[in-house]
């Protein structure tokens, strides 16, 4: 079967083992691969720290696709396309990018589609927009990130341990692009996130402020933020372009 050709390791930080069993361990689309649950019940470390512990301890002589996903992320199909994908690209099922209409109006785009639900599975609803695999985005949400081990070995990419639960997915996309020219692309997957996905405002804003300083010379669009980084973002940039456009019209009319 095509989906068994690729060596896939699914890595999850686990505190709710019942949820992990439901979404990952008992899931036939996941448990046909190598599962690597990182038990976080005794010592509650942050997700980036746990992920880096896995990477720092991995034997990179064994090539594999790494799937970093939350304990409440459920695959609903096999990874049929992994063997055909570029190993020098970051992948995720849902991402964001900014687009400009007529060079003036900035639009935030959520690309890739996922089902979101409450923790008990109720109120399931599709979120995002269906797009083909390899559609480029600027950043991904951290609920599911897919990298090849060769890319990690060659670049030394790691997760930012100053982040706890928010924005580490967006950050690693920015670091990959800015430092190594590595793009981020959607992989079209049927999947469900058993969480409404609403970040805690105070924690999120604190970590966003950290990234705005860290990436002071660039600006990226994120899942929950129009602007990540220190440069003027799409809202301000679009506004300035509209002002210049209107000023040009007014000057011509005089």
C-alpha positions in Angstrom: 0.0 0.0 0.0 1.4 3.5 -0.9 0.8 4.9 2.6 3.1 2.3 4.2 6.1 3.1 2.0 7.0 6.3 3.8 8.6 5.9 7.3 6.4 8.1 9.5 6.9 9.0 13.2 4.0 10.7 14.9 5.1 12.7 17.9 2.7 14.1 20.5 3.0 15.7 23.9 0.5 13.9 26.0 -1.3 15.0 29.2 -4.8 13.7 28.4 -4.1 10.0 27.6 -7.8 9.3 27.0 -7.9 12.0 24.3 -4.7 10.7 22.8 -6.1 7.1 22.7 -9.2 8.4 20.9 -7.4 10.5 18.4 -4.1 8.8 17.8 -3.4 5.5 19.5 -6.6 3.8 18.4 -6.8 5.6 15.1 -6.0 3.2 12.2 -4.8 6.1 10.1 -2.2 6.9 12.7 -1.3 3.6 14.5 -0.1 2.0 11.3 3.0 4.3 11.8 5.5 4.7 14.6 3.8 6.5 17.5 6.0 8.5 19.9 3.8 9.8 22.8 5.8 12.2 25.0 4.3 11.8 28.5 3.9 15.2 30.1 1.9 14.2 33.1 4.7 14.1 35.7 6.8 17.0 34.5 4.7 19.5 32.6 7.2 20.9 30.2 6.2 23.2 27.3 5.6 21.7 23.9 8.7 23.2 22.2 10.9 21.8 24.9 9.4 18.3 24.5 9.7 18.4 20.7 13.3 19.6 21.0 14.1 16.7 23.4 12.8 14.3 20.7 14.9 16.0 18.0 18.0 16.1 20.1 17.8 12.4 20.9 16.9 11.2 17.4 19.2 9.1 15.3 19.2 11.0 12.0 20.8 8.1 10.2 17.2 6.7 10.1 15.3 9.0 7.6 11.7 9.6 8.4 8.8 12.0 8.2 8.2 13.7 11.5 4.5 14.5 12.2 4.4 16.7 15.3 0.7 16.9 16.3 -1.4 17.6 19.4 -2.9 14.8 21.4 -6.4 15.9 20.2 -5.5 15.9 16.5 -7.2 13.1 14.5 -6.2 11.9 11.1 -9.0 10.8 8.9 -7.0 9.5 6.0 -3.6 7.9 5.2 -0.5 9.9 4.3 -0.8 8.8 0.7 1.2 11.7 -0.7 4.3 11.7 1.5 6.5 9.7 -0.8 5.9 12.2 -3.6 6.6 15.4 -1.6 9.7 17.5 -1.6 11.7 16.8 1.5 13.0 20.4 1.5 9.6 21.9 2.3 7.6 22.2 5.6 4.1 20.9 5.5 0.9 21.3 7.5 -2.8 20.8 6.9 -3.8 24.4 7.7 -1.9 27.6 7.1 -2.3 31.3 6.5 -1.0 33.9 4.0 -1.9 37.5 3.0 -3.1 38.4 -0.5 -3.6 41.7 -2.1 -6.5 42.6 -4.4 -5.7 45.2 -7.0 -2.5 46.0 -5.1 -4.6 47.8 -2.5 -6.8 45.7 -0.3 -5.1 43.1 2.0 -6.9 39.9 2.7 -6.0 37.3 5.3 -6.4 33.8 3.9 -6.8 30.6 5.9 -5.8 27.8 3.5 -6.3 24.1 4.0 -9.4 22.7 5.6 -9.8 21.0 9.0 -12.8 20.0 11.1 -12.9 21.7 14.5 -15.1 20.5 17.3 -15.5 20.7 21.1 -13.5 18.3 23.3 -16.4 15.9 23.3 -16.7 15.9 19.5 -19.8 18.0 19.4 -20.3 21.1 17.2 -18.1 19.7 14.5 -17.6 22.2 11.7 -15.3 22.7 8.7 -12.8 25.5 9.0 -10.6 26.9 6.2 -10.6 26.5 2.5 -9.9 23.3 0.5 -6.7 23.8 -1.6 -4.4 21.3 -3.4 -1.3 19.9 -1.7 1.8 22.1 -2.2 -0.3 25.3 -2.1 2.2 27.9 -0.5 1.4 29.6 2.8 3.4 31.8 5.1 2.9 29.9 8.4 1.1 27.0 9.9 -0.8 26.5 13.1 1.1 24.2 15.6 -1.6 21.5 15.8 0.1 19.5 13.0 3.5 20.1 11.5 5.2 17.7 9.1 9.0 17.8 8.4 11.4 15.3 6.9 14.3 14.3 9.2 16.8 15.1 6.4 15.7 18.8 6.5 16.0 19.0 10.2 19.5 17.3 10.1 20.8 19.6 7.4 19.4 22.9 8.9 19.5 22.2 12.6 16.0 23.8 13.0 14.6 23.7 16.5 11.5 25.0 18.2 11.7 28.2 20.2 11.7 27.2 23.9 10.7 30.7 25.0 7.2 29.9 23.5 4.9 27.6 25.5 1.8 26.7 23.6 1.2 29.4 21.0 3.0 30.4 17.8 5.8 27.8 17.9 4.5 26.5 14.5 4.4 30.0 13.0 7.9 30.7 14.4 9.6 27.6 12.9 8.1 28.5 9.5 9.5 32.0 9.7 12.9 30.7 10.8 13.0 28.1 8.0 12.2 30.7 5.4 14.4 33.6 6.7 17.5 31.5 7.6 17.3 28.8 4.9 14.9 29.8 2.2 12.6 26.9 3.0 9.0 27.4 2.1 5.9 26.1 3.8 3.2 24.3 1.8 -0.2 22.8 2.6 -0.7 19.1 2.6 -4.3 18.3 1.9 -5.5 16.0 4.7 -8.9 15.1 6.1 -8.4 15.7 9.8 -10.1 16.9 12.9 -9.0 19.0 15.8 -10.9 18.1 19.0 -10.7 21.7 20.3 -12.2 25.0 19.5 -8.7 26.3 19.2 -9.2 29.7 21.0 -5.8 30.9 22.5 -5.6 32.5 25.9 -5.3 36.2 25.1 -2.7 37.2 27.7 -0.4 34.2 27.0 -0.8 34.6 23.3 -0.1 38.4 23.3 3.0 37.9 25.4 4.4 35.3 23.0 3.5 37.4 20.0 5.5 40.3 21.5 8.5 38.0 21.8 8.2 37.1 18.1 7.8 40.7 17.1 11.2 41.4 18.6 12.8 38.2 17.4 11.7 38.7 13.8 12.0 42.5 13.9 13.1 42.7 10.2 10.2 40.8 8.7 6.5 40.3 8.8 4.4 37.2 8.3 0.8 36.3 8.4 -0.3 33.8 11.0 -3.4 31.7 11.8 -4.4 34.0 14.7 -2.5 37.2 13.8 -2.4 39.3 10.7 1.1 40.5 11.6 3.9 38.5 13.2 7.2 40.4 13.2 8.6 43.9 13.6 7.9 45.3 10.1 4.7 47.0 9.2 2.1 44.3 8.5 -0.6 43.9 5.9 -3.1 46.1 7.6 -0.8 49.1 7.9 0.8 48.4 4.5 -2.5 48.1 2.7 -3.8 51.3 4.4 -0.7 53.2 3.3 -1.1 52.0 -0.3 -4.8 53.1 -0.3 -3.8 56.5 1.0 -1.2 56.9 -1.7 -3.7 55.8 -4.4 -6.3 58.3 -3.2 -3.8 61.1 -2.9 -2.7 60.4 -6.5 -6.3 60.6 -7.7 -7.0 63.8 -5.8 -3.8 65.5 -7.1 -4.8 64.6 -10.7 -8.2 66.1 -10.2 -6.9 69.4 -9.1 
